[in-house]
Amino acid sequence: MQDYSIDQAVFPKSVVLRKRTRDSLSGVGRNIGALYGEAAARRLTPISAIIAIYHEKPTDPKSVDYELCLPVAGSKEALEGLGTIGGETCLR
């Protein structure tokens, strides 16, 4: 058995392109691809990995409420209207 530790860290604040949906778990990959496609169309540059937020315990794999957040960079105009995520303490 591998040992691991859990500690607290401040989750970095980022501007994100986000999509919240109710979909199947098998649809996550399709939605990730769509999010990267939208980022490219808006001339946004992904700056780290996608963050998945589950808004409920996924008990039915055919219907899960989740949100995908892609941290991005871009021009001031391209970032206008996007949300932020992070800046809080979390466990890692």
Secondary structure, DSSP 8 states (H G I E B T S, - for coil): -------EEE---EEEEEEEEEE-GGGHHHHHHHHHHHHHHTT-EE-S--EEEESS---STTSEEEEEEEEEE--HHHHTT-EEE--SEEE-
